[in-house]
Amino acid sequence: MSIPYLARPEQHQQLEWLNGDTLSILLDGAATNGQLMVGRFDVSRGEAPPWHVHTREDEVFLLISGTALVWAGEEESELTAGGIVFLPRNVPHSYRITSEKADLLMINTPAGIEGMFRETGRDRSTPRPDGFTVTPRPEVAVAYGSTVLGPPR
């Protein structure tokens, strides 16, 4: 048996994300022939993306540790460690981290959305510009098939 792609943790791209938290790109479209993107968030209380919808990919969240509120369509649910959520494309959604820290695995299929994270976030291997903050950029989201529908919940 062969492994078509293997990346050790030190090879994962680390992006500064909302609130100075970290998104590690574990697999991207280049590694999976466009089939899959896998990212891992190391986030703090209050981290919350805007209310949004994806038109190109389905998304799965696995909460490895911590707690979060998750909104999908009109439903609100509490997610605890080990909980998983499937978010089909075209279903508006968001989440808010409610624990002090959380470890969240995100899987998107097909790949492509990692471009939005790379364009909006900051590669941690580069010097941090003075005053830099990550802010959601609706115009970048649209370029990657996502639409911001409103502020975080």
N, CA, C and O atoms as a GROMACS GRO file, in nm:
protein
  612
    1MET      N    1   0.084  -0.118   0.000
    1MET     CA    2   0.000   0.000   0.000
    1MET      C    3   0.088   0.124   0.000
    1MET      O    4   0.189   0.129   0.071
    2SER      N    5   0.053   0.221  -0.078
    2SER     CA    6   0.129   0.346  -0.080
    2SER      C    7   0.042   0.461  -0.030
    2SER      O    8  -0.081   0.454  -0.033
    3ILE      N    9   0.109   0.566   0.016
    3ILE     CA   10   0.040   0.685   0.065
    3ILE      C   11   0.061   0.795  -0.038
    3ILE      O   12   0.173   0.843  -0.053
    4PRO      N   13  -0.045   0.835  -0.111
    4PRO     CA   14  -0.028   0.937  -0.215
    4PRO      C   15   0.016   1.073  -0.162
    4PRO      O   16   0.080   1.149  -0.234
    5TYR      N   17  -0.019   1.106  -0.037
    5TYR     CA   18   0.022   1.235   0.019
    5TYR      C   19   0.036   1.221   0.170
    5TYR      O   20  -0.052   1.165   0.236
    6LEU      N   21   0.144   1.270   0.223
    6LEU     CA   22   0.166   1.268   0.367
    6LEU      C   23   0.230   1.400   0.405
    6LEU      O   24   0.328   1.443   0.343
    7ALA      N   25   0.175   1.465   0.507
    7ALA     CA   26   0.234   1.590   0.556
    7ALA      C   27   0.248   1.580   0.707
    7ALA      O   28   0.151   1.552   0.778
    8ARG      N   29   0.366   1.605   0.753
    8ARG     CA   30   0.392   1.607   0.896
    8ARG      C   31   0.347   1.742   0.953
    8ARG      O   32   0.340   1.840   0.879
    9PRO      N   33   0.316   1.747   1.083
    9PRO     CA   34   0.266   1.872   1.141
    9PRO      C   35   0.352   1.994   1.109
    9PRO      O   36   0.297   2.102   1.084
   10GLU      N   37   0.482   1.982   1.107
   10GLU     CA   38   0.568   2.097   1.078
   10GLU      C   39   0.555   2.144   0.932
   10GLU      O   40   0.603   2.252   0.898
   11GLN      N   41   0.490   2.064   0.848
   11GLN     CA   42   0.470   2.102   0.708
   11GLN      C   43   0.336   2.171   0.685
   11GLN      O   44   0.313   2.227   0.578
   12HIS      N   45   0.246   2.168   0.784
   12HIS     CA   46   0.115   2.230   0.767
   12HIS      C   47   0.128   2.382   0.766
   12HIS      O   48   0.197   2.440   0.850
   13GLN      N   49   0.062   2.444   0.672
   13GLN     CA   50   0.062   2.590   0.670
   13GLN      C   51  -0.021   2.641   0.787
   13GLN      O   52  -0.134   2.596   0.808
   14GLN      N   53   0.035   2.734   0.863
   14GLN     CA   54  -0.031   2.794   0.978
   14GLN      C   55  -0.076   2.935   0.939
   14GLN      O   56   0.007   3.018   0.903
   15LEU      N   57  -0.206   2.960   0.948
   15LEU     CA   58  -0.259   3.092   0.916
   15LEU      C   59  -0.311   3.158   1.043
   15LEU      O   60  -0.379   3.095   1.124
   16GLU      N   61  -0.279   3.286   1.060
   16GLU     CA   62  -0.345   3.363   1.165
   16GLU      C   63  -0.487   3.384   1.118
   16GLU      O   64  -0.512   3.421   1.003
   17TRP      N   65  -0.582   3.360   1.210
   17TRP     CA   66  -0.722   3.372   1.173
   17TRP      C   67  -0.791   3.467   1.268
   17TRP      O   68  -0.723   3.542   1.339
   18LEU      N   69  -0.922   3.467   1.274
   18LEU     CA   70  -0.999   3.560   1.355
   18LEU      C   71  -0.948   3.562   1.498
   18LEU      O   72  -0.912   3.459   1.554
   19ASN      N   73  -0.946   3.680   1.557
   19ASN     CA   74  -0.904   3.701   1.696
   19ASN      C   75  -0.761   3.656   1.724
   19ASN      O   76  -0.725   3.631   1.839
   20GLY      N   77  -0.678   3.645   1.620
   20GLY     CA   78  -0.540   3.602   1.639
   20GLY      C   79  -0.526   3.452   1.657
   20GLY      O   80  -0.417   3.404   1.688
   21ASP      N   81  -0.635   3.377   1.638
   21ASP     CA   82  -0.631   3.233   1.651
   21ASP      C   83  -0.561   3.171   1.529
   21ASP      O   84  -0.514   3.244   1.442
   22THR      N   85  -0.553   3.039   1.524
   22THR     CA   86  -0.476   2.972   1.419
   22THR      C   87  -0.560   2.872   1.342
   22THR      O   88  -0.637   2.795   1.399
   23LEU      N   89  -0.544   2.875   1.211
   23LEU     CA   90  -0.598   2.773   1.122
   23LEU      C   91  -0.480   2.704   1.056
   23LEU      O   92  -0.399   2.768   0.990
   24SER      N   93  -0.470   2.572   1.075
   24SER     CA   94  -0.367   2.492   1.009
   24SER      C   95  -0.430   2.425   0.888
   24SER      O   96  -0.532   2.356   0.901
   25ILE      N   97  -0.371   2.445   0.771
   25ILE     CA   98  -0.418   2.377   0.651
   25ILE      C   99  -0.350   2.240   0.648
   25ILE      O  100  -0.230   2.231   0.622
   26LEU      N  101  -0.426   2.134   0.674
   26LEU     CA  102  -0.371   1.999   0.679
   26LEU      C  103  -0.364   1.936   0.540
   26LEU      O  104  -0.264   1.873   0.505
   27LEU      N  105  -0.470   1.952   0.463
   27LEU     CA  106  -0.476   1.907   0.325
   27LEU      C  107  -0.545   2.014   0.244
   27LEU      O  108  -0.641   2.075   0.290
   28ASP      N  109  -0.497   2.036   0.123
   28ASP     CA  110  -0.563   2.133   0.035
   28ASP      C  111  -0.590   2.069  -0.100
   28ASP      O  112  -0.561   1.951  -0.121
   29GLY      N  113  -0.646   2.147  -0.190
   29GLY     CA  114  -0.680   2.096  -0.322
   29GLY      C  115  -0.560   2.045  -0.399
   29GLY      O  116  -0.572   1.951  -0.477
   30ALA      N  117  -0.444   2.106  -0.380
   30ALA     CA  118  -0.323   2.061  -0.448
   30ALA      C  119  -0.284   1.921  -0.403
   30ALA      O  120  -0.233   1.842  -0.483
   31ALA      N  121  -0.306   1.889  -0.276
   31ALA     CA  122  -0.269   1.758  -0.221
   31ALA      C  123  -0.373   1.651  -0.252
   31ALA      O  124  -0.342   1.532  -0.249
   32THR      N  125  -0.498   1.692  -0.282
   32THR     CA  126  -0.607   1.595  -0.297
   32THR      C  127  -0.670   1.599  -0.436
   32THR      O  128  -0.780   1.548  -0.455
   33ASN      N  129  -0.600   1.658  -0.531
   33ASN     CA  130  -0.654   1.670  -0.667
   33ASN      C  131  -0.791   1.739  -0.666
   33ASN      O  132  -0.881   1.701  -0.742
   34GLY      N  133  -0.805   1.839  -0.580
   34GLY     CA  134  -0.927   1.919  -0.575
   34GLY      C  135  -1.043   1.854  -0.502
   34GLY      O  136  -1.152   1.911  -0.498
   35GLN      N  137  -1.023   1.737  -0.445
   35GLN     CA  138  -1.135   1.664  -0.385
   35GLN      C  139  -1.169   1.708  -0.245
   35GLN      O  140  -1.285   1.696  -0.203
   36LEU      N  141  -1.070   1.759  -0.169
   36LEU     CA  142  -1.090   1.773  -0.026
   36LEU      C  143  -1.000   1.880   0.031
   36LEU      O  144  -0.886   1.896  -0.013
   37MET      N  145  -1.051   1.954   0.129
   37MET     CA  146  -0.970   2.046   0.209
   37MET      C  147  -0.994   2.010   0.354
   37MET      O  148  -1.109   1.994   0.396
   38VAL      N  149  -0.887   1.997   0.432
   38VAL     CA  150  -0.899   1.969   0.575
   38VAL      C  151  -0.818   2.075   0.649
   38VAL      O  152  -0.700   2.096   0.621
   39GLY      N  153  -0.884   2.141   0.742
   39GLY     CA  154  -0.818   2.243   0.824
   39GLY      C  155  -0.846   2.217   0.971
   39GLY      O  156  -0.946   2.154   1.006
   40ARG      N  157  -0.757   2.265   1.055
   40ARG     CA  158  -0.774   2.249   1.199
   40ARG      C  159  -0.759   2.384   1.266
   40ARG      O  160  -0.656   2.450   1.256
   41PHE      N  161  -0.865   2.425   1.336
   41PHE     CA  162  -0.866   2.552   1.406
   41PHE      C  163  -0.826   2.534   1.552
   41PHE      O  164  -0.876   2.444   1.620
   42ASP      N  165  -0.736   2.618   1.599
   42ASP     CA  166  -0.703   2.630   1.741
   42ASP      C  167  -0.757   2.768   1.778
   42ASP      O  168  -0.694   2.870   1.749
   43VAL      N  169  -0.873   2.771   1.844
   43VAL     CA  170  -0.946   2.896   1.862
   43VAL      C  171  -0.982   2.921   2.008
   43VAL      O  172  -0.976   2.831   2.092
   44SER      N  173  -1.018   3.045   2.036
   44SER     CA  174  -1.051   3.090   2.171
   44SER      C  175  -1.198   3.129   2.181
   44SER      O  176  -1.267   3.145   2.081
   45ARG      N  177  -1.243   3.143   2.306
   45ARG     CA  178  -1.381   3.184   2.333
   45ARG      C  179  -1.419   3.304   2.248
   45ARG      O  180  -1.343   3.400   2.234
   46GLY      N  181  -1.539   3.298   2.190
   46GLY     CA  182  -1.592   3.409   2.113
   46GLY      C  183  -1.560   3.403   1.964
   46GLY      O  184  -1.620   3.477   1.887
   47GLU      N  185  -1.467   3.317   1.922
   47GLU     CA  186  -1.436   3.309   1.779
   47GLU      C  187  -1.564   3.271   1.706
   47GLU      O  188  -1.629   3.173   1.741
   48ALA      N  189  -1.599   3.349   1.605
   48ALA     CA  190  -1.724   3.327   1.534
   48ALA      C  191  -1.716   3.389   1.394
   48ALA      O  192  -1.698   3.510   1.381
   49PRO      N  193  -1.729   3.308   1.292
   49PRO     CA  194  -1.734   3.364   1.157
   49PRO      C  195  -1.870   3.429   1.132
   49PRO      O  196  -1.965   3.403   1.206
   50PRO      N  197  -1.880   3.512   1.031
   50PRO     CA  198  -2.010   3.570   0.998
   50PRO      C  199  -2.110   3.460   0.958
   50PRO      O  200  -2.072   3.350   0.920
   51TRP      N  201  -2.237   3.493   0.969
   51TRP     CA  202  -2.344   3.407   0.918
   51TRP      C  203  -2.323   3.400   0.768
   51TRP      O  204  -2.319   3.504   0.701
   52HIS      N  205  -2.309   3.280   0.712
   52HIS     CA  206  -2.271   3.267   0.572
   52HIS      C  207  -2.324   3.138   0.511
   52HIS      O  208  -2.377   3.052   0.580
   53VAL      N  209  -2.309   3.127   0.380
   53VAL     CA  210  -2.352   3.008   0.306
   53VAL      C  211  -2.246   2.976   0.201
   53VAL      O  212  -2.190   3.066   0.138
   54HIS      N  213  -2.220   2.846   0.182
   54HIS     CA  214  -2.129   2.800   0.076
   54HIS      C  215  -2.213   2.746  -0.040
   54HIS      O  216  -2.311   2.675  -0.018
   55THR      N  217  -2.175   2.781  -0.162
   55THR     CA  218  -2.247   2.732  -0.279
   55THR      C  219  -2.171   2.624  -0.353
   55THR      O  220  -2.227   2.558  -0.440
   56ARG      N  221  -2.044   2.604  -0.319
   56ARG     CA  222  -1.961   2.508  -0.394
   56ARG      C  223  -1.926   2.381  -0.317
   56ARG      O  224  -1.899   2.278  -0.378
   57GLU      N  225  -1.926   2.387  -0.184
   57GLU     CA  226  -1.879   2.271  -0.110
   57GLU      C  227  -1.968   2.240   0.009
   57GLU      O  228  -2.038   2.326   0.062
   58ASP      N  229  -1.963   2.112   0.048
   58ASP     CA  230  -2.022   2.067   0.172
   58ASP      C  231  -1.915   2.079   0.278
   58ASP      O  232  -1.795   2.078   0.249
   59GLU      N  233  -1.959   2.091   0.404
   59GLU     CA  234  -1.864   2.114   0.512
   59GLU      C  235  -1.897   2.024   0.630
   59GLU      O  236  -2.014   1.999   0.661
   60VAL      N  237  -1.793   1.976   0.696
   60VAL     CA  238  -1.807   1.896   0.818
   60VAL      C  239  -1.722   1.962   0.925
   60VAL      O  240  -1.606   1.997   0.900
   61PHE      N  241  -1.778   1.979   1.044
   61PHE     CA  242  -1.704   2.025   1.161
   61PHE      C  243  -1.699   1.911   1.262
   61PHE      O  244  -1.802   1.850   1.291
   62LEU      N  245  -1.582   1.882   1.314
   62LEU     CA  246  -1.565   1.788   1.424
   62LEU      C  247  -1.499   1.865   1.536
   62LEU      O  248  -1.386   1.913   1.522
   63LEU      N  249  -1.568   1.878   1.648
   63LEU     CA  250  -1.514   1.949   1.763
   63LEU      C  251  -1.432   1.850   1.845
   63LEU      O  252  -1.487   1.766   1.916
   64ILE      N  253  -1.300   1.861   1.835
   64ILE     CA  254  -1.210   1.770   1.905
   64ILE      C  255  -1.211   1.798   2.054
   64ILE      O  256  -1.216   1.706   2.136
   65SER      N  257  -1.207   1.926   2.090
   65SER     CA  258  -1.218   1.966   2.231
   65SER      C  259  -1.286   2.101   2.239
   65SER      O  260  -1.281   2.180   2.144
   66GLY      N  261  -1.349   2.127   2.352
   66GLY     CA  262  -1.417   2.255   2.372
   66GLY      C  263  -1.566   2.243   2.352
   66GLY      O  264  -1.621   2.133   2.340
   67THR      N  265  -1.632   2.359   2.348
   67THR     CA  266  -1.777   2.366   2.325
   67THR      C  267  -1.805   2.481   2.229
   67THR      O  268  -1.729   2.577   2.219
   68ALA      N  269  -1.918   2.469   2.159
   68ALA     CA  270  -1.958   2.573   2.064
   68ALA      C  271  -2.108   2.570   2.045
   68ALA      O  272  -2.173   2.467   2.063
   69LEU      N  273  -2.161   2.684   2.007
   69LEU     CA  274  -2.298   2.691   1.955
   69LEU      C  275  -2.286   2.687   1.804
   69LEU      O  276  -2.199   2.752   1.746
   70VAL      N  277  -2.374   2.611   1.740
   70VAL     CA  278  -2.373   2.597   1.595
   70VAL      C  279  -2.512   2.631   1.544
   70VAL      O  280  -2.612   2.583   1.598
   71TRP      N  281  -2.517   2.713   1.441
   71TRP     CA  282  -2.642   2.747   1.375
   71TRP      C  283  -2.637   2.691   1.234
   71TRP      O  284  -2.541   2.714   1.161
   72ALA      N  285  -2.740   2.617   1.196
   72ALA     CA  286  -2.755   2.565   1.060
   72ALA      C  287  -2.898   2.589   1.019
   72ALA      O  288  -2.991   2.533   1.078
   73GLY      N  289  -2.916   2.672   0.917
   73GLY     CA  290  -3.053   2.711   0.883
   73GLY      C  291  -3.115   2.780   1.001
   73GLY      O  292  -3.058   2.875   1.055
   74GLU      N  293  -3.231   2.735   1.041
   74GLU     CA  294  -3.302   2.795   1.155
   74GLU      C  295  -3.273   2.726   1.288
   74GLU      O  296  -3.326   2.766   1.391
   75GLU      N  297  -3.189   2.623   1.286
   75GLU     CA  298  -3.163   2.545   1.407
   75GLU      C  299  -3.038   2.592   1.479
   75GLU      O  300  -2.936   2.623   1.417
   76GLU      N  301  -3.046   2.596   1.613
   76GLU     CA  302  -2.932   2.625   1.699
   76GLU      C  303  -2.906   2.502   1.784
   76GLU      O  304  -2.998   2.446   1.844
   77SER      N  305  -2.779   2.460   1.789
   77SER     CA  306  -2.743   2.342   1.867
   77SER      C  307  -2.615   2.368   1.944
   77SER      O  308  -2.531   2.448   1.901
   78GLU      N  309  -2.602   2.300   2.059
   78GLU     CA  310  -2.476   2.306   2.132
   78GLU      C  311  -2.392   2.187   2.090
   78GLU      O  312  -2.441   2.074   2.085
   79LEU      N  313  -2.267   2.212   2.061
   79LEU     CA  314  -2.174   2.107   2.021
   79LEU      C  315  -2.070   2.094   2.131
   79LEU      O  316  -2.011   2.193   2.174
   80THR      N  317  -2.047   1.970   2.176
   80THR     CA  318  -1.946   1.943   2.278
   80THR      C  319  -1.836   1.858   2.218
   80THR      O  320  -1.848   1.809   2.106
   81ALA      N  321  -1.728   1.839   2.293
   81ALA     CA  322  -1.613   1.764   2.245
   81ALA      C  323  -1.657   1.630   2.187
   81ALA      O  324  -1.733   1.556   2.250
   82GLY      N  325  -1.609   1.600   2.068
   82GLY     CA  326  -1.645   1.476   1.998
   82GLY      C  327  -1.766   1.490   1.909
   82GLY      O  328  -1.796   1.399   1.832
   83GLY      N  329  -1.837   1.603   1.919
   83GLY     CA  330  -1.955   1.626   1.836
   83GLY      C  331  -1.916   1.659   1.692
   83GLY      O  332  -1.810   1.717   1.667
   84ILE      N  333  -2.002   1.623   1.601
   84ILE     CA  334  -1.975   1.646   1.459
   84ILE      C  335  -2.099   1.704   1.393
   84ILE      O  336  -2.211   1.670   1.431
   85VAL      N  337  -2.079   1.791   1.295
   85VAL     CA  338  -2.188   1.856   1.223
   85VAL      C  339  -2.161   1.845   1.074
   85VAL      O  340  -2.049   1.871   1.029
   86PHE      N  341  -2.262   1.807   0.998
   86PHE     CA  342  -2.254   1.808   0.851
   86PHE      C  343  -2.336   1.926   0.801
   86PHE      O  344  -2.453   1.939   0.834
   87LEU      N  345  -2.273   2.011   0.722
   87LEU     CA  346  -2.338   2.131   0.668
   87LEU      C  347  -2.337   2.122   0.515
   87LEU      O  348  -2.237   2.156   0.452
   88PRO      N  349  -2.448   2.077   0.456
   88PRO     CA  350  -2.452   2.069   0.310
   88PRO      C  351  -2.442   2.208   0.248
   88PRO      O  352  -2.482   2.308   0.308
   89ARG      N  353  -2.389   2.213   0.127
   89ARG     CA  354  -2.384   2.342   0.057
   89ARG      C  355  -2.525   2.402   0.050
   89ARG      O  356  -2.625   2.330   0.052
   90ASN      N  357  -2.530   2.533   0.044
   90ASN     CA  358  -2.653   2.612   0.035
   90ASN      C  359  -2.734   2.617   0.164
   90ASN      O  360  -2.848   2.664   0.164
   91VAL      N  361  -2.677   2.570   0.276
   91VAL     CA  362  -2.743   2.584   0.406
   91VAL      C  363  -2.669   2.692   0.484
   91VAL      O  364  -2.552   2.673   0.518
   92PRO      N  365  -2.734   2.804   0.514
   92PRO     CA  366  -2.668   2.909   0.592
   92PRO      C  367  -2.626   2.855   0.728
   92PRO      O  368  -2.697   2.776   0.789
   93HIS      N  369  -2.509   2.899   0.775
   93HIS     CA  370  -2.459   2.848   0.903
   93HIS      C  371  -2.354   2.941   0.964
   93HIS      O  372  -2.303   3.032   0.900
   94SER      N  373  -2.326   2.912   1.089
   94SER     CA  374  -2.219   2.979   1.163
   94SER      C  375  -2.200   2.904   1.293
   94SER      O  376  -2.273   2.810   1.323
   95TYR      N  377  -2.102   2.947   1.370
   95TYR     CA  378  -2.079   2.891   1.502
   95TYR      C  379  -2.014   2.996   1.589
   95TYR      O  380  -1.964   3.097   1.540
   96ARG      N  381  -2.016   2.971   1.720
   96ARG     CA  382  -1.947   3.057   1.816
   96ARG      C  383  -1.886   2.966   1.922
   96ARG      O  384  -1.955   2.882   1.980
   97ILE      N  385  -1.756   2.983   1.946
   97ILE     CA  386  -1.687   2.904   2.047
   97ILE      C  387  -1.729   2.956   2.185
   97ILE      O  388  -1.721   3.076   2.211
   98THR      N  389  -1.774   2.865   2.272
   98THR     CA  390  -1.822   2.904   2.405
   98THR      C  391  -1.729   2.859   2.517
   98THR      O  392  -1.748   2.900   2.632
   99SER      N  393  -1.630   2.776   2.487
   99SER     CA  394  -1.532   2.735   2.588
   99SER      C  395  -1.410   2.828   2.579
   99SER      O  396  -1.395   2.903   2.482
  100GLU      N  397  -1.325   2.821   2.680
  100GLU     CA  398  -1.205   2.905   2.681
  100GLU      C  399  -1.121   2.882   2.556
  100GLU      O  400  -1.074   2.977   2.494
  101LYS      N  401  -1.101   2.756   2.518
  101LYS     CA  402  -1.026   2.717   2.398
  101LYS      C  403  -1.103   2.606   2.329
  101LYS      O  404  -1.183   2.536   2.392
  102ALA      N  405  -1.080   2.589   2.199
  102ALA     CA  406  -1.142   2.479   2.125
  102ALA      C  407  -1.048   2.434   2.014
  102ALA      O  408  -0.970   2.513   1.961
  103ASP      N  409  -1.058   2.308   1.981
  103ASP     CA  410  -0.984   2.245   1.873
  103ASP      C  411  -1.089   2.191   1.777
  103ASP      O  412  -1.166   2.101   1.813
  104LEU      N  413  -1.094   2.244   1.657
  104LEU     CA  414  -1.202   2.218   1.563
  104LEU      C  415  -1.144   2.171   1.430
  104LEU      O  416  -1.063   2.242   1.370
  105LEU      N  417  -1.184   2.054   1.384
  105LEU     CA  418  -1.143   2.003   1.255
  105LEU      C  419  -1.251   2.038   1.154
  105LEU      O  420  -1.369   2.015   1.179
  106MET      N  421  -1.210   2.093   1.039
  106MET     CA  422  -1.304   2.132   0.934
  106MET      C  423  -1.266   2.056   0.807
  106MET      O  424  -1.150   2.052   0.768
  107ILE      N  425  -1.366   1.996   0.743
  107ILE     CA  426  -1.345   1.922   0.619
  107ILE      C  427  -1.441   1.979   0.516
  107ILE      O  428  -1.561   1.990   0.542
  108ASN      N  429  -1.390   2.016   0.400
  108ASN     CA  430  -1.472   2.068   0.291
  108ASN      C  431  -1.451   1.983   0.167
  108ASN      O  432  -1.339   1.945   0.134
  109THR      N  433  -1.561   1.954   0.098
  109THR     CA  434  -1.550   1.880  -0.027
  109THR      C  435  -1.648   1.938  -0.128
  109THR      O  436  -1.766   1.953  -0.097
  110PRO      N  437  -1.601   1.972  -0.248
  110PRO     CA  438  -1.463   1.964  -0.293
  110PRO      C  439  -1.377   2.073  -0.229
  110PRO      O  440  -1.427   2.159  -0.156
  111ALA      N  441  -1.248   2.068  -0.258
  111ALA     CA  442  -1.152   2.168  -0.209
  111ALA      C  443  -1.175   2.301  -0.281
  111ALA      O  444  -1.254   2.310  -0.374
  112GLY      N  445  -1.103   2.402  -0.235
  112GLY     CA  446  -1.107   2.534  -0.299
  112GLY      C  447  -1.122   2.647  -0.200
  112GLY      O  448  -1.065   2.755  -0.218
  113ILE      N  449  -1.198   2.624  -0.094
  113ILE     CA  450  -1.224   2.730   0.003
  113ILE      C  451  -1.097   2.771   0.077
  113ILE      O  452  -1.091   2.880   0.134
  114GLU      N  453  -0.994   2.685   0.076
  114GLU     CA  454  -0.869   2.722   0.142
  114GLU      C  455  -0.810   2.850   0.082
  114GLU      O  456  -0.735   2.921   0.150
  115GLY      N  457  -0.842   2.879  -0.044
  115GLY     CA  458  -0.797   3.004  -0.105
  115GLY      C  459  -0.851   3.126  -0.032
  115GLY      O  460  -0.780   3.225  -0.016
  116MET      N  461  -0.976   3.119   0.014
  116MET     CA  462  -1.034   3.230   0.090
  116MET      C  463  -0.960   3.248   0.221
  116MET      O  464  -0.930   3.361   0.260
  117PHE      N  465  -0.931   3.138   0.290
  117PHE     CA  466  -0.860   3.148   0.417
  117PHE      C  467  -0.719   3.205   0.396
  117PHE      O  468  -0.672   3.286   0.475
  118ARG      N  469  -0.654   3.163   0.290
  118ARG     CA  470  -0.518   3.212   0.262
  118ARG      C  471  -0.519   3.360   0.225
  118ARG      O  472  -0.429   3.434   0.262
  119GLU      N  473  -0.621   3.402   0.151
  119GLU     CA  474  -0.629   3.542   0.110
  119GLU      C  475  -0.669   3.634   0.225
  119GLU      O  476  -0.626   3.749   0.230
  120THR      N  477  -0.750   3.585   0.316
  120THR     CA  478  -0.801   3.666   0.426
  120THR      C  479  -0.710   3.661   0.548
  120THR      O  480  -0.691   3.762   0.616
  121GLY      N  481  -0.653   3.544   0.575
  121GLY     CA  482  -0.565   3.527   0.691
  121GLY      C  483  -0.423   3.570   0.660
  121GLY      O  484  -0.396   3.629   0.556
  122ARG      N  485  -0.333   3.538   0.753
  122ARG     CA  486  -0.191   3.571   0.736
  122ARG      C  487  -0.109   3.447   0.764
  122ARG      O  488  -0.125   3.383   0.867
  123ASP      N  489  -0.021   3.415   0.672
  123ASP     CA  490   0.069   3.301   0.690
  123ASP      C  491   0.162   3.333   0.807
  123ASP      O  492   0.234   3.433   0.804
  124ARG      N  493   0.159   3.250   0.909
  124ARG     CA  494   0.237   3.277   1.030
  124ARG      C  495   0.388   3.265   1.007
  124ARG      O  496   0.466   3.303   1.094
  125SER      N  497   0.430   3.215   0.891
  125SER     CA  498   0.574   3.207   0.863
  125SER      C  499   0.629   3.340   0.811
  125SER      O  500   0.750   3.353   0.791
  126THR      N  501   0.542   3.438   0.791
  126THR     CA  502   0.585   3.570   0.744
  126THR      C  503   0.577   3.669   0.860
  126THR      O  504   0.500   3.649   0.953
  127PRO      N  505   0.655   3.776   0.854
  127PRO     CA  506   0.649   3.877   0.961
  127PRO      C  507   0.509   3.938   0.971
  127PRO      O  508   0.442   3.961   0.870
  128ARG      N  509   0.466   3.962   1.094
  128ARG     CA  510   0.334   4.019   1.119
  128ARG      C  511   0.342   4.171   1.106
  128ARG      O  512   0.414   4.235   1.183
  129PRO      N  513   0.269   4.230   1.012
  129PRO     CA  514   0.268   4.376   1.000
  129PRO      C  515   0.208   4.441   1.124
  129PRO      O  516   0.117   4.385   1.186
  130ASP      N  517   0.257   4.557   1.160
  130ASP     CA  518   0.202   4.632   1.273
  130ASP      C  519   0.053   4.654   1.253
  130ASP      O  520   0.009   4.693   1.145
  131GLY      N  521  -0.023   4.629   1.358
  131GLY     CA  522  -0.167   4.656   1.354
  131GLY      C  523  -0.248   4.556   1.272
  131GLY      O  524  -0.367   4.578   1.251
  132PHE      N  525  -0.188   4.447   1.227
  132PHE     CA  526  -0.261   4.350   1.144
  132PHE      C  527  -0.371   4.282   1.224
  132PHE      O  528  -0.349   4.238   1.337
  133THR      N  529  -0.489   4.272   1.165
  133THR     CA  530  -0.598   4.192   1.220
  133THR      C  531  -0.669   4.123   1.104
  133THR      O  532  -0.678   4.178   0.994
  134VAL      N  533  -0.718   4.005   1.129
  134VAL     CA  534  -0.797   3.934   1.029
  134VAL      C  535  -0.940   3.980   1.043
  134VAL      O  536  -0.998   3.973   1.151
  135THR      N  537  -0.997   4.027   0.935
  135THR     CA  538  -1.138   4.065   0.934
  135THR      C  539  -1.204   3.996   0.816
  135THR      O  540  -1.144   3.987   0.708
  136PRO      N  541  -1.327   3.946   0.834
  136PRO     CA  542  -1.396   3.884   0.722
  136PRO      C  543  -1.405   3.980   0.604
  136PRO      O  544  -1.432   4.099   0.621
  137ARG      N  545  -1.382   3.927   0.486
  137ARG     CA  546  -1.386   4.009   0.364
  137ARG      C  547  -1.488   3.948   0.269
  137ARG      O  548  -1.456   3.854   0.195
  138PRO      N  549  -1.612   4.000   0.269
  138PRO     CA  550  -1.718   3.942   0.187
  138PRO      C  551  -1.682   3.931   0.039
  138PRO      O  552  -1.723   3.836  -0.027
  139GLU      N  553  -1.605   4.027  -0.013
  139GLU     CA  554  -1.570   4.021  -0.156
  139GLU      C  555  -1.477   3.904  -0.186
  139GLU      O  556  -1.482   3.848  -0.294
  140VAL      N  557  -1.392   3.868  -0.091
  140VAL     CA  558  -1.305   3.751  -0.108
  140VAL      C  559  -1.388   3.624  -0.095
  140VAL      O  560  -1.369   3.530  -0.171
  141ALA      N  561  -1.481   3.620   0.002
  141ALA     CA  562  -1.567   3.503   0.020
  141ALA      C  563  -1.644   3.472  -0.108
  141ALA      O  564  -1.652   3.356  -0.149
  142VAL      N  565  -1.700   3.574  -0.173
  142VAL     CA  566  -1.776   3.555  -0.296
  142VAL      C  567  -1.690   3.492  -0.405
  142VAL      O  568  -1.737   3.406  -0.480
  143ALA      N  569  -1.566   3.532  -0.414
  143ALA     CA  570  -1.476   3.476  -0.516
  143ALA      C  571  -1.454   3.326  -0.496
  143ALA      O  572  -1.418   3.256  -0.590
  144TYR      N  573  -1.477   3.277  -0.374
  144TYR     CA  574  -1.459   3.135  -0.344
  144TYR      C  575  -1.593   3.063  -0.320
  144TYR      O  576  -1.596   2.956  -0.260
  145GLY      N  577  -1.703   3.123  -0.366
  145GLY     CA  578  -1.833   3.056  -0.361
  145GLY      C  579  -1.907   3.067  -0.230
  145GLY      O  580  -1.999   2.990  -0.205
  146SER      N  581  -1.869   3.163  -0.145
  146SER     CA  582  -1.939   3.183  -0.018
  146SER      C  583  -2.001   3.322  -0.016
  146SER      O  584  -1.947   3.416  -0.074
  147THR      N  585  -2.113   3.331   0.052
  147THR     CA  586  -2.179   3.461   0.064
  147THR      C  587  -2.198   3.490   0.212
  147THR      O  588  -2.254   3.409   0.285
  148VAL      N  589  -2.152   3.606   0.255
  148VAL     CA  590  -2.175   3.653   0.392
  148VAL      C  591  -2.316   3.706   0.397
  148VAL      O  592  -2.352   3.795   0.320
  149LEU      N  593  -2.397   3.651   0.489
  149LEU     CA  594  -2.537   3.690   0.500
  149LEU      C  595  -2.563   3.786   0.614
  149LEU      O  596  -2.666   3.853   0.618
  150GLY      N  597  -2.468   3.793   0.708
  150GLY     CA  598  -2.487   3.881   0.820
  150GLY      C  599  -2.372   3.869   0.918
  150GLY      O  600  -2.277   3.794   0.895
  151PRO      N  601  -2.381   3.942   1.028
  151PRO     CA  602  -2.273   3.939   1.127
  151PRO      C  603  -2.270   3.805   1.201
  151PRO      O  604  -2.363   3.726   1.189
  152PRO      N  605  -2.163   3.781   1.276
  152PRO     CA  606  -2.160   3.660   1.358
  152PRO      C  607  -2.279   3.655   1.453
  152PRO      O  608  -2.335   3.759   1.488
  153ARG      N  609  -2.315   3.537   1.493
  153ARG     CA  610  -2.427   3.520   1.586
  153ARG      C  611  -2.376   3.509   1.727
  153ARG      O  612  -2.455   3.494   1.820
   0.00000   0.00000   0.00000
